[in-house]
């Protein structure tokens, strides 16, 4: 009996505790108010309560004009066939501030079922009373069908600005740029007529997704209350040293103003008309500091990263394909990180690494991973060591480079089957292995050329000609080999020769993204193709390339002006597609064809 009683008591206390945890007592009020203006302080409770006590010290800074006004509402929800209802009780007070300043409202308290619950606390900023915006006097009709005229509402009532999270950064360090619209609460906005968002020259950009519908919130700026809407959020990665400036931009809005009109009976009354207001932002500058001298294994990463690796297998046979996967994760300019070099034994057939980015742009910056896959094939049996990959990045928080390493891997290679161990063409993959020799030589048929008995080839003109020709051929091959060795040692020359091939490969990748309707990756691939081509062809680092320097270098190369104009147009369209919606599949196809044609003509002009 005692056990049952204890069980009942325990069950009762659990139910009571669960109900106590479900009780919600919330206090709400505007975060900014004007002196002399009334505002509401509201409390909501999902249980019936008694003995509501206002926050301590509330009347020291605020005057209670009325309250509490009580209300009750019921909400009914049906989820998966189950219907639930909830009753909400509200208590509303009308307050007015006594003085200016920023005040903390301490929690209020109320009793529910004999237990006292406290609300949250609030912070309210009180600013001086704002003057009403001047309203024009006009006898014209306030009909919205008339063409809207332009007015100047003043910078105190309506303005737009670019807000930078940082104004002094290192090259490659991310900045969050927020385009904000500030509007006097007494000016109603009816729509946007023309919006020209800023262009960020000298920055690599990544947009943050925000709701298409602008949500205005109350904010205090320069000791005045504004309705503030966020138009765009962008993560910027500066690519140049020095002072970078975001040039001013403008937009036109349609706002409603109250005017006095006169009737036929001399009766004055008020009406509304829609007018156009144009606002222009102020320039914003960012000081970009150069990075300190970098270690040899620095791959362009700026931020905070971790590295890890994995291998597809450590016990393999000759000519088996082995994949080493390197994963770089963290926060920073992940898309701009280059692939580290993997040092492998000379007996391995090595292929170009393939990288995949998986990033997410949030209010905290760009986070995600870059996955790099290294594919290689061992040609001979034996035991090998796959060395660790050293990855260095610059951490702006500490102002220094950080080097991290992956694990080493021991690779045991055994001899494969006879077919696998046959002589192969080294430029082909394992699945393309071909036999070079044959087992049977057939008997030669037909007329054969015969020599008389006692004839010897030695000492003849043909013998000496062959001997001399072999020497000349050896000398030619030696000179060609030396020339190739010098060219291979010249990295800039090799990049120049391979520039068109690498750019063509990137354009093919863009064509694949175009078929997948991946708009962002499509435009990024075209930009990488053009900037990478010009960097390799002109010998200019990608970090030092921009539209002006590229046009100047192409002009110095005597490239035709029409081709330069086509290049600038392709780059502008790709840059514009990052912050403004691009066209459909037809527009992407036209852009791809134009990019391919421009690249081909550039190659012919520069080679000239």
C-alpha positions in Angstrom: 0.0 0.0 0.0 2.9 2.3 0.9 4.5 1.6 -2.5 1.3 2.5 -4.4 1.0 5.8 -2.4 4.6 6.7 -3.1 4.0 5.9 -6.8 0.9 8.2 -6.9 2.7 11.0 -5.1 5.7 10.7 -7.6 3.3 10.7 -10.5 1.5 13.8 -9.1 4.8 15.7 -8.6 6.0 14.8 -12.2 2.7 16.1 -13.7 2.9 19.2 -11.5 6.5 19.9 -12.6 5.7 19.3 -16.2 2.8 21.8 -16.0 5.0 24.3 -14.3 7.6 24.0 -17.1 4.8 24.6 -19.7 3.7 27.9 -18.1 4.9 30.9 -20.2 4.8 34.4 -18.8 6.2 36.9 -21.4 6.6 40.7 -21.3 6.9 42.7 -24.5 7.2 46.4 -25.4 8.9 48.5 -28.2 12.7 48.7 -27.9 12.7 52.4 -28.7 10.2 55.1 -27.8 10.0 58.9 -28.0 9.6 61.4 -25.1 6.0 62.3 -24.6 4.6 59.5 -26.7 2.5 56.7 -25.3 3.4 53.1 -25.7 2.1 49.7 -24.6 3.7 47.3 -22.1 2.0 43.9 -22.5 2.1 40.6 -20.6 0.9 37.3 -22.0 0.2 34.2 -19.9 -1.0 30.7 -21.0 -2.5 30.0 -17.6 -5.0 31.9 -15.5 -3.0 34.0 -13.0 -3.6 36.3 -10.1 -1.7 39.0 -8.2 0.2 40.5 -11.1 3.1 42.7 -9.9 4.7 45.2 -12.2 8.5 45.3 -12.4 10.3 46.9 -9.5 11.4 50.5 -10.3 9.2 50.8 -13.4 7.5 54.0 -12.2 10.8 55.7 -11.5 11.4 56.2 -15.3 7.9 55.6 -16.7 4.4 57.0 -16.0 1.6 54.5 -15.9 -1.3 56.2 -17.7 -3.8 53.3 -17.9 -4.0 49.6 -17.1 -4.2 46.8 -16.8 -6.6 46.0 -19.7 -7.2 42.3 -19.6 -8.1 40.0 -22.5 -8.5 36.4 -23.3 -8.1 34.4 -26.5 -8.3 30.8 -27.5 -6.3 29.1 -30.3 -7.2 25.6 -31.7 -4.8 23.5 -33.7 -5.2 20.2 -35.4 -2.0 18.1 -36.0 -2.2 14.6 -37.4 -5.9 14.4 -36.6 -5.3 15.5 -33.0 -7.0 18.7 -31.9 -5.5 20.8 -29.1 -6.5 24.2 -27.7 -4.7 26.8 -25.7 -6.0 29.8 -23.8 -3.9 33.0 -23.6 -4.5 35.7 -21.0 -3.2 39.2 -21.7 -2.5 42.3 -19.5 -1.8 45.6 -21.2 -0.6 48.9 -19.6 -0.2 52.3 -21.3 3.0 54.0 -20.3 4.8 57.3 -21.1 8.5 58.0 -20.5 9.6 60.6 -18.0 13.1 61.2 -19.2 15.5 60.2 -22.0 18.0 57.4 -21.7 18.4 53.6 -21.9 16.5 51.7 -19.2 16.3 48.1 -18.2 12.8 46.8 -17.3 13.2 44.1 -14.6 10.9 41.0 -14.6 7.3 41.2 -13.5 5.7 38.4 -11.4 2.4 36.6 -11.2 0.9 33.7 -9.3 -0.4 30.6 -11.0 -1.8 27.8 -8.9 0.0 29.1 -5.8 3.4 29.3 -7.5 5.1 32.6 -8.5 6.4 33.0 -12.1 8.6 35.7 -13.4 8.7 37.2 -16.9 11.7 38.1 -19.0 13.4 41.5 -18.7 13.5 44.2 -21.4 15.6 47.1 -22.5 13.9 50.3 -23.7 15.7 53.3 -25.2 13.9 56.7 -24.8 14.9 59.4 -27.3 13.8 63.0 -27.6 10.6 63.7 -29.5 11.1 63.8 -33.3 9.6 66.5 -35.5 7.1 65.5 -38.1 8.3 65.5 -41.7 7.2 68.6 -43.6 4.1 68.0 -45.7 3.5 69.9 -49.0 0.5 72.1 -49.5 -1.1 71.4 -52.9 -4.4 71.9 -54.6 -3.8 68.9 -56.9 -5.8 65.8 -56.6 -4.3 63.0 -54.5 -5.3 60.3 -56.9 -2.8 57.5 -57.1 -3.3 57.2 -60.8 -1.4 60.4 -61.5 2.3 60.3 -62.3 4.3 60.5 -59.1 6.5 63.6 -58.7 9.9 63.7 -57.1 10.3 65.2 -53.7 13.2 65.6 -51.2 12.2 64.3 -47.8 15.6 65.2 -46.2 18.4 62.9 -45.0 16.9 62.9 -41.5 13.7 61.2 -42.7 14.9 58.8 -45.4 18.4 57.4 -46.2 20.2 54.2 -47.2 23.7 53.1 -46.1 26.1 50.1 -46.4 27.1 48.9 -42.9 30.4 47.0 -42.7 31.0 44.5 -39.9 34.8 45.5 -40.1 36.6 48.4 -41.7 40.2 47.2 -41.2 40.9 43.6 -42.3 43.6 41.4 -43.9 43.5 40.5 -47.6 41.1 37.5 -47.9 39.5 38.1 -44.5 35.7 38.0 -44.7 33.5 41.1 -44.0 29.7 41.2 -43.8 28.2 44.1 -45.7 24.6 45.0 -45.0 22.5 47.4 -47.1 20.0 49.1 -44.8 17.1 51.5 -45.5 16.2 53.9 -42.8 12.7 55.5 -42.8 11.0 57.9 -40.5 8.2 56.0 -38.8 5.7 58.7 -39.9 6.5 58.2 -43.6 4.5 55.3 -45.2 6.3 53.5 -48.0 4.1 52.1 -50.8 6.8 50.4 -52.9 10.1 50.6 -54.8 10.4 52.1 -58.2 14.1 51.6 -59.0 16.8 49.8 -56.9 20.5 50.0 -57.8 22.4 47.9 -55.3 26.1 48.5 -54.7 28.9 46.7 -56.7 31.9 45.6 -54.7 34.9 46.2 -56.9 38.0 44.5 -55.6 36.1 42.0 -53.5 35.1 38.3 -54.0 31.4 38.2 -53.0 29.1 35.6 -51.5 25.4 36.6 -51.0 23.5 35.7 -47.8 20.0 34.6 -48.4 17.4 36.9 -46.8 13.6 37.0 -47.1 12.3 38.6 -50.3 9.7 40.5 -48.3 11.5 43.3 -46.5 10.7 43.2 -42.7 11.0 46.6 -41.1 12.1 46.7 -37.5 12.5 49.7 -35.1 16.0 50.9 -34.5 17.7 53.9 -32.9 20.3 55.7 -35.0 21.9 59.0 -34.1 19.5 59.3 -31.2 16.4 59.0 -33.5 13.9 56.2 -34.1 13.7 54.7 -37.6 12.0 51.9 -39.3 14.9 49.9 -40.7 14.7 47.3 -43.5 17.5 45.1 -44.7 17.8 45.1 -48.5 20.8 42.9 -49.0 23.5 41.0 -47.1 26.8 40.1 -48.7 30.0 38.4 -47.5 33.0 40.2 -49.0 36.6 38.9 -49.4 39.0 41.7 -50.3 41.4 40.6 -53.1 43.6 43.7 -53.2 45.7 45.5 -50.6 45.2 49.2 -49.7 42.0 51.2 -49.4 39.0 49.7 -51.2 35.9 51.9 -51.5 32.3 50.9 -52.1 31.0 53.6 -54.4 27.7 55.4 -53.7 24.5 53.9 -55.2 20.9 55.2 -55.4 17.3 54.0 -55.3 13.9 55.5 -55.9 11.0 54.8 -53.5 7.3 55.6 -53.7 6.0 57.1 -50.5 2.7 58.6 -49.4 2.4 62.2 -48.2 -0.6 64.0 -46.7 -1.7 67.1 -48.5 -4.5 69.6 -48.0 -7.1 69.8 -50.8 -10.0 72.2 -51.4 -13.5 71.1 -52.4 -16.0 73.1 -54.4 -17.8 74.1 -51.2 -14.7 75.6 -49.6 -14.5 72.6 -47.2 -10.9 71.7 -46.4 -10.0 68.1 -45.9 -6.9 65.9 -45.9 -5.8 63.5 -48.6 -2.8 61.3 -49.6 -0.7 61.4 -52.7 2.1 59.1 -53.9 5.4 60.8 -54.5 8.9 59.6 -55.6 11.8 60.0 -53.3 15.4 59.2 -54.4 18.1 58.5 -51.9 21.9 58.1 -52.5 24.2 56.3 -50.1 27.6 57.6 -48.9 30.8 55.9 -50.0 32.2 53.3 -47.5 35.9 52.5 -47.4 37.7 49.4 -46.0 41.4 49.4 -45.2 42.9 46.1 -46.4 46.2 45.0 -44.9 48.7 42.8 -46.8 49.4 39.3 -45.4 52.8 38.6 -43.8 55.3 36.6 -45.8 53.7 33.2 -46.3 55.2 29.7 -45.8 55.7 27.5 -48.8 52.6 25.4 -48.0 50.2 28.4 -47.8 47.3 27.7 -50.2 45.5 31.0 -49.9 43.2 30.1 -47.0 42.3 33.0 -44.6 40.1 32.1 -41.6 40.0 29.2 -39.2 40.2 25.7 -40.6 40.7 22.0 -39.8 42.0 19.3 -42.1 41.5 15.6 -42.2 42.2 12.9 -44.7 41.3 9.3 -45.7 42.5 6.8 -48.2 40.5 4.3 -50.2 42.8 1.3 -49.4 46.3 0.5 -48.2 46.6 -3.1 -49.5 46.4 -2.9 -53.3 47.8 -4.5 -56.4 49.8 -2.9 -59.2 47.8 -0.6 -61.4 44.9 -0.4 -58.9 43.5 3.1 -58.6 43.9 4.6 -55.1 42.1 7.7 -53.9 43.4 10.0 -51.1 40.7 12.4 -49.9 41.6 15.7 -48.2 38.9 17.6 -46.4 39.3 21.2 -45.3 36.5 22.5 -43.1 35.9 25.7 -41.2 35.1 29.4 -41.6 36.7 31.7 -44.2 37.4 31.9 -47.9 36.9 28.2 -48.5 36.1 28.6 -52.2 39.4 30.4 -52.8 41.7 27.8 -51.3 44.0 26.1 -53.8 44.7 22.3 -53.8 47.9 21.4 -51.8 50.5 19.4 -53.6 50.7 15.7 -52.8 54.3 14.4 -53.0 54.2 10.8 -54.3 56.9 8.3 -55.4 58.0 8.7 -59.0 56.8 5.2 -59.8 53.2 6.3 -59.4 50.9 7.4 -62.2 49.3 10.7 -60.8 46.2 12.5 -62.1 45.1 16.1 -61.5 43.2 16.5 -58.2 39.5 17.2 -58.2 37.9 19.5 -55.7 34.3 20.0 -54.5 33.0 22.9 -52.4 30.1 22.6 -50.0 29.7 26.0 -48.3 26.9 27.9 -46.5 26.7 31.7 -46.2 25.2 32.9 -42.9 25.3 35.9 -40.7 28.4 34.4 -39.1 30.3 34.2 -42.4 31.0 31.5 -44.9 31.3 28.0 -43.4 31.6 24.6 -45.0 34.1 22.2 -46.4 36.3 21.8 -49.5 36.9 18.2 -50.5 40.0 17.4 -52.6 40.5 14.0 -54.2 43.9 12.8 -55.3 43.9 9.8 -57.7 47.0 7.8 -58.4 48.1 4.3 -59.5 51.2 2.3 -58.3 53.0 0.6 -61.2 55.4 -1.7 -59.2 55.0 -3.9 -56.2 56.6 -2.8 -52.9 56.0 -0.9 -49.7 55.5 2.8 -50.0 54.8 5.7 -47.6 52.2 8.3 -48.7 53.5 11.4 -46.9 51.3 13.7 -44.9 49.9 16.9 -46.5 50.9 20.1 -44.8 48.3 22.8 -45.0 49.0 26.3 -43.8 46.4 29.1 -43.5 46.3 32.6 -42.1 44.3 33.2 -39.0 43.2 36.9 -38.9 42.2 36.7 -35.2 45.8 35.9 -34.2 47.5 37.7 -37.1 49.7 34.6 -37.8 49.9 31.5 -40.0 48.8 28.1 -38.7 50.1 24.9 -40.2 48.2 21.6 -39.9 49.1 18.2 -41.2 47.3 15.0 -42.2 48.2 11.5 -41.3 50.8 9.4 -43.2 49.7 6.2 -44.9 51.6 3.0 -45.5 50.8 1.5 -48.9 51.5 -2.2 -49.5 51.5 -3.0 -53.2 51.6 -6.6 -54.5 52.0 -7.7 -58.1 48.7 -8.1 -60.0 47.7 -10.7 -62.6 49.7 -11.2 -65.8 47.3 -8.9 -67.7 47.8 -6.2 -65.2 51.6 -6.5 -65.2 51.9 -6.3 -69.0 53.6 -3.3 -70.6 51.2 -0.4 -70.6 50.9 3.0 -72.2 51.7 5.3 -69.3 49.3 8.0 -70.3 46.2 5.7 -70.0 44.2 4.7 -67.0 44.0 1.1 -65.8 40.8 0.3 -67.7 42.6 1.4 -70.9 45.6 -0.9 -70.5 46.7 -2.3 -73.9 49.1 -5.1 -74.8 52.0 -4.1 -77.0 53.7 -7.4 -77.8 52.3 -10.5 -79.6 53.2 -14.2 -79.1 53.2 -15.4 -82.8 55.1 -14.1 -85.7 53.7 -15.3 -89.0 55.7 -16.7 -92.0 56.4 -13.9 -94.5 54.9 -14.6 -97.8 55.5 -13.1 -101.3 58.7 -12.1 -103.0 61.7 -11.5 -100.7 64.7 -9.4 -101.5 67.9 -11.5 -101.6 71.5 -10.5 -101.4 74.4 -12.3 -103.1 76.6 -14.6 -101.0 79.5 -12.8 -99.5 77.9 -9.4 -99.6 78.3 -7.3 -96.4 76.6 -4.1 -95.4 79.6 -2.8 -93.4 81.7 -0.3 -95.2 79.1 0.7 -97.7 77.7 4.2 -98.4 74.4 3.2 -96.8 76.3 2.1 -93.7 78.1 5.4 -93.2 75.0 7.3 -94.1 73.1 5.5 -91.4 75.9 6.0 -88.9 76.1 9.7 -89.6 72.3 10.0 -89.6 72.1 8.3 -86.2 74.6 10.9 -84.8 72.7 13.8 -86.1 69.4 12.4 -84.8 71.0 11.9 -81.4 72.2 15.5 -81.4 68.7 16.8 -82.4 67.0 14.7 -79.7 69.6 15.9 -77.1 68.9 19.6 -78.0 65.2 19.1 -78.0 65.4 17.4 -74.6 67.5 20.2 -73.2 65.0 22.8 -74.5 62.1 20.9 -73.0 63.9 20.7 -69.6 64.5 24.4 -69.6 60.8 25.1 -70.5 59.6 22.7 -67.8 61.8 24.6 -65.3 60.2 27.8 -66.3 56.9 27.7 -64.4 55.5 30.9 -66.0 56.2 29.6 -69.5 54.5 26.2 -68.7 51.5 28.0 -67.3 51.4 30.2 -70.4 51.4 27.2 -72.7 48.7 25.3 -70.7 46.6 28.4 -70.2 44.2 27.8 -73.1 43.8 24.1 -72.2 43.0 24.8 -68.6 40.6 27.5 -69.5 38.8 25.2 -72.0 38.5 22.6 -69.3 36.8 25.1 -66.9 34.5 26.2 -69.7 33.5 22.6 -70.2 32.7 22.5 -66.4 30.6 25.6 -66.9 28.7 23.8 -69.6 27.9 20.9 -67.2 26.6 23.3 -64.6 24.5 25.0 -67.3 22.8 21.7 -68.1 22.2 21.2 -64.3 20.7 24.7 -64.0 23.2 25.5 -61.3 23.3 29.2 -61.9 25.9 30.2 -59.3 28.4 27.4 -60.2 27.9 28.2 -63.9 28.9 31.9 -63.5 31.7 31.1 -61.1 33.3 28.6 -63.6 33.2 31.2 -66.4 34.9 33.8 -64.1 37.5 31.3 -63.0 38.2 30.4 -66.6 38.8 34.0 -67.7 40.7 35.2 -64.6 42.8 32.0 -64.6 43.5 32.2 -68.3 44.7 35.9 -68.1 46.8 35.1 -65.0 48.6 32.3 -66.7 48.8 34.0 -70.1 49.9 37.4 -68.9 51.9 36.3 -65.9 49.9 38.3 -63.4 48.8 36.7 -60.0 45.0 36.3 -59.7 45.0 38.4 -56.5 46.4 41.4 -58.6 43.9 41.0 -61.4 40.9 43.2 -61.8 38.9 44.5 -64.7 41.1 47.7 -65.1 44.4 45.8 -65.0 43.2 43.1 -67.3 42.0 45.7 -69.9 45.3 47.5 -69.7 47.4 44.3 -70.1 45.3 43.2 -73.1 45.7 46.6 -74.7 49.4 46.4 -74.3 49.3 43.0 -76.1 47.6 44.8 -79.0 44.4 42.8 -78.6 41.5 44.2 -80.7 39.2 46.6 -78.8 36.1 44.6 -79.8 37.5 41.5 -78.2 38.4 43.5 -75.0 34.8 44.9 -74.9 33.4 41.3 -75.3 35.7 40.2 -72.4 34.5 43.0 -70.1 30.9 42.3 -71.0 31.2 38.6 -70.1 32.9 39.4 -66.8 30.3 42.1 -65.9 27.4 39.7 -66.6 28.9 37.0 -64.4 29.6 39.5 -61.6 26.1 40.9 -61.8 24.6 37.5 -61.6 26.0 37.1 -58.1 23.7 39.7 -56.5 20.9 40.1 -59.0 18.7 37.3 -60.5 20.1 36.2 -63.9 18.1 35.2 -67.0 16.9 31.7 -67.8 18.5 28.8 -69.7 18.5 30.8 -73.0 20.5 33.7 -71.4 23.0 31.2 -69.9 23.5 29.5 -73.3 24.1 32.8 -75.0 26.6 33.8 -72.3 28.4 30.5 -72.6 28.7 30.8 -76.4 29.9 34.3 -76.1 32.5 33.3 -73.5 33.7 30.4 -75.7 34.0 32.7 -78.7 35.8 35.4 -76.8 38.3 33.0 -75.3 39.1 31.6 -78.7 39.7 35.0 -80.2 41.8 36.1 -77.2 44.1 33.1 -77.7 44.6 33.9 -81.4 45.3 37.6 -80.6 47.7 37.0 -77.8 49.6 34.3 -79.8 50.0 36.7 -82.7 
